[in-house]
Structures are given as C-alpha cells and as structure tokens.
Amino acid sequence: MGLKYAVITSVTRDDLPDGGASIFAETIKAVKKRNPGIKIEVLIPDFSGDMRQLETVVRAEPDVLNHNLEVPEAIYSRINRPSDNYRRSLQVLKRAKEMGAVTKSGLMLGLGESEEDILRTSKDLREVSCDLLTIGQYLQAVKNNAPVVKYYSPDKFVLFREKALDTGFKGVVSGPLVRSSYLAHKLYNTINNLEV
C-alpha cells in the first residue's frame, strides 16, 4: 500500500485482562517488521489506569502515543464519565512521556465548556509534557448523545490553536472538522520538521 504513516486504534477492550495492550504491541511490531520505514501512531484507551499495560504498548515503540482527553474536565459529567477519568488520562500521558514516548491528545468542543476550560485543559496537558494536540467540533452522532451546545467558528479554532501553541505544544491542529487522526502525519512532522 505504500504507507508511510499509520494510525492504529480500537474500541476500548475492558473485556480483556490487559485491556488490549498486548494486541497493540503485537500490531506495532508486526507492521514495523513488514514495513520498517513506517511511522506508527497508536490511539489507546486508559487501560483503567493500569500502567503495566501502558508500558507494554510503549515498549513496542510507537512513534506517537495518542490518548484523548476528549473534553475539558468540567464537561465529563455531560458525557457520563467520572471526573476521576480526566486525571487518570493525564497520568497515562505523563507516564508515557516519562517512558520516552511522543505524546498526543485530542479535544472535542461544543458541549458547553468555557474558553477558560479550554485554556485550563491545554495547560493541564502541558503540565504532563504532552507534545501534540488536536481540537475539533463536537457533533451529536445520535439522539441519545449529548446535544451540541455551541458551534464554534473557524476563526475561533484558529484562536484556540494559537493559545494552545502559546502553552508550549510542539504542534496543534484545530478546526471544526478536525478529529484525532486528522493530518496525523503532518502533526507528527512538526516535532522535527520532517517530511513524511
């Protein structure tokens, strides 16, 4: 296929004893064996805070380890997640960074967060040395999901990018249609000004 950059993800696998960590690791190794020059980004769950499982993934040497915060902490209750999960996710990113991984996270906006919430989240991510960030507009996929509270203009996303870069991220992609894998290879390239 001529791939130079691949993003590997899965649904959360809490049904597996290791949360799917070994499958991530085996997949990274298999893809790199088949295509030694490829760059690999993995988008992982929080493994319920089990850092041994995170270490399994990081030891497989992905080029980017992505774990999305998804929304600012103040919004976690609106997406039916305990606020403790926010801090746990920050710890996942912190530990991955301590192990030498390039780290990345993503946010969806439009659920009623304030601009202060967005800035605080950027600062929280930088406090754990997160390298890369994606920011996009939340869209209600089905009626049972939380409704969109606000649609941000493209200009606002430019502003959010600038403010996030001011906090120290090495790269930020921000726009209404941005998702965590959007232009993933170009965002990775911002780290070393590489071309992939």
C-alpha positions as CSV (number, residue, x, y, z in Angstrom):
1,M,0.0,0.0,0.0
2,G,3.0,2.3,0.3
3,L,2.0,3.6,3.7
4,K,4.5,5.9,5.4
5,Y,2.3,6.7,8.5
6,A,-0.4,4.6,10.1
7,V,-2.8,5.3,13.0
8,I,-3.8,2.1,14.9
9,T,-6.8,2.2,17.3
10,S,-9.5,0.1,18.6
11,V,-12.6,0.2,20.7
12,T,-12.0,0.0,24.5
13,R,-11.3,-3.6,25.4
14,D,-12.1,-3.8,29.1
15,D,-13.3,-7.3,28.4
16,L,-9.6,-8.4,28.0
17,P,-7.4,-8.9,31.1
18,D,-4.8,-6.5,29.7
19,G,-7.2,-4.1,28.0
20,G,-5.9,-5.0,24.6
21,A,-2.3,-3.7,25.4
22,S,-0.6,-6.9,24.0
23,I,-2.6,-6.6,20.8
24,F,-1.5,-3.0,20.3
25,A,2.1,-4.1,21.0
26,E,2.0,-7.1,18.6
27,T,0.4,-5.0,15.9
28,I,3.0,-2.2,16.2
29,K,5.8,-4.8,15.9
30,A,4.2,-6.7,13.0
31,V,3.6,-3.6,11.0
32,K,7.1,-2.3,11.6
33,K,8.5,-5.7,10.6
34,R,6.6,-5.7,7.4
35,N,7.3,-2.0,6.6
36,P,10.4,-0.9,8.6
37,G,10.3,2.7,7.5
38,I,6.7,3.3,8.6
39,K,5.8,5.7,11.4
40,I,3.1,4.4,13.7
41,E,0.7,6.3,16.0
42,V,-1.5,4.4,18.4
43,L,-4.7,5.8,19.8
44,I,-5.1,4.0,23.1
45,P,-7.6,3.7,26.0
46,D,-6.6,4.5,29.5
47,F,-6.3,0.8,30.4
48,S,-8.3,1.6,33.6
49,G,-5.2,3.2,34.9
50,D,-3.0,0.1,34.8
51,M,0.4,1.5,33.9
52,R,1.8,-2.0,33.3
53,Q,-0.4,-2.2,30.2
54,L,0.7,1.2,29.1
55,E,4.3,0.1,29.4
56,T,3.5,-2.9,27.2
57,V,2.4,-0.5,24.4
58,V,5.2,2.0,24.9
59,R,7.9,-0.8,24.9
60,A,6.7,-1.7,21.4
61,E,8.0,1.8,20.3
62,P,5.1,3.5,18.6
63,D,6.3,6.8,17.1
64,V,3.3,8.6,18.7
65,L,1.2,7.6,21.7
66,N,-2.2,9.3,21.5
67,H,-4.7,9.2,24.3
68,N,-7.6,11.7,24.0
69,L,-8.9,13.7,27.0
70,E,-11.9,14.3,24.7
71,V,-13.4,17.2,26.6
72,P,-12.4,19.6,29.4
73,E,-12.8,18.2,32.9
74,A,-15.9,20.3,33.6
75,I,-17.7,18.5,30.8
76,Y,-17.0,14.9,31.9
77,S,-20.4,14.6,33.7
78,R,-22.2,15.6,30.4
79,I,-20.6,12.6,28.6
80,N,-21.4,10.3,31.5
81,R,-17.8,9.9,32.6
82,P,-16.5,10.2,36.2
83,S,-14.3,13.3,36.6
84,D,-11.6,11.0,38.0
85,N,-11.1,9.7,34.5
86,Y,-9.8,13.1,33.4
87,R,-7.0,12.9,36.0
88,R,-6.3,9.2,35.1
89,S,-5.9,10.1,31.5
90,L,-3.4,12.9,32.4
91,Q,-1.5,10.3,34.3
92,V,-1.5,7.9,31.3
93,L,0.0,10.7,29.2
94,K,2.5,11.7,31.9
95,R,3.8,8.1,32.4
96,A,4.1,7.6,28.6
97,K,6.1,10.7,28.3
98,E,8.3,9.6,31.2
99,M,9.0,6.4,29.3
100,G,10.2,8.4,26.3
101,A,7.1,8.4,24.1
102,V,6.0,11.3,21.9
103,T,2.5,12.0,23.3
104,K,-0.6,13.4,21.8
105,S,-4.2,14.1,22.9
106,G,-7.4,15.5,21.5
107,L,-10.4,17.6,22.4
108,M,-13.9,18.0,21.1
109,L,-15.5,21.4,21.8
110,G,-19.1,22.5,21.8
111,L,-20.6,20.8,24.9
112,G,-20.9,24.0,26.9
113,E,-17.3,24.5,28.0
114,S,-16.0,28.0,28.6
115,E,-12.9,29.3,26.9
116,E,-11.3,29.3,30.3
117,D,-12.0,25.5,30.5
118,I,-10.3,25.1,27.1
119,L,-7.2,27.0,28.2
120,R,-7.1,25.1,31.5
121,T,-7.2,21.8,29.7
122,S,-4.3,22.9,27.4
123,K,-2.3,23.8,30.5
124,D,-3.1,20.5,32.2
125,L,-1.8,18.7,29.1
126,R,1.3,20.7,29.0
127,E,1.9,20.1,32.7
128,V,2.3,16.4,31.8
129,S,4.5,17.4,28.8
130,C,2.0,16.4,26.1
131,D,3.6,17.2,22.7
132,L,0.8,17.3,20.2
133,L,-2.9,18.3,20.3
134,T,-6.0,18.1,18.1
135,I,-9.0,20.3,18.7
136,G,-12.3,19.7,16.8
137,Q,-16.0,20.5,17.0
138,Y,-18.2,18.0,18.8
139,L,-21.1,16.8,16.7
140,Q,-24.1,14.9,18.0
141,A,-24.0,11.5,16.3
142,V,-27.3,10.1,17.5
143,K,-30.3,11.4,19.5
144,N,-29.1,9.7,22.7
145,N,-25.8,11.6,22.7
146,A,-25.4,14.9,24.5
147,P,-26.6,17.7,22.3
148,V,-24.3,20.3,20.8
149,V,-24.4,23.5,22.9
150,K,-22.3,25.7,20.7
151,Y,-20.8,25.6,17.2
152,Y,-17.5,27.5,17.1
153,S,-16.5,29.5,14.0
154,P,-13.3,28.5,12.1
155,D,-11.8,31.7,13.4
156,K,-12.3,30.6,17.0
157,F,-10.5,27.3,16.2
158,V,-7.5,29.4,14.9
159,L,-7.5,31.3,18.2
160,F,-7.7,28.0,20.2
161,R,-4.7,26.7,18.2
162,E,-2.7,29.9,18.8
163,K,-3.5,29.8,22.6
164,A,-2.5,26.1,22.8
165,L,0.7,26.7,21.0
166,D,1.4,29.5,23.5
167,T,1.3,27.0,26.3
168,G,4.1,25.0,24.7
169,F,2.8,22.3,22.4
170,K,5.1,21.3,19.6
171,G,2.2,21.0,17.2
172,V,-1.6,21.7,17.2
173,V,-4.2,21.1,14.6
174,S,-7.5,22.9,15.3
175,G,-10.7,23.2,13.2
176,P,-14.4,22.3,13.1
177,L,-13.8,19.0,11.3
178,V,-10.6,18.0,13.0
179,R,-10.5,14.6,14.6
180,S,-7.7,12.9,16.4
181,S,-6.3,11.3,13.3
182,Y,-6.7,14.3,11.1
183,L,-3.4,15.1,9.3
184,A,-1.7,12.9,11.8
185,H,1.4,12.6,9.8
186,K,1.8,16.3,9.3
187,L,1.2,16.9,13.0
188,Y,3.9,14.4,13.8
189,N,6.3,16.1,11.4
190,T,6.1,19.4,13.4
191,I,8.2,17.7,16.0
192,N,11.4,17.5,13.9
193,N,10.3,19.4,10.8
194,L,10.3,16.1,9.0
195,E,8.6,15.2,5.7
196,V,6.5,12.0,5.5
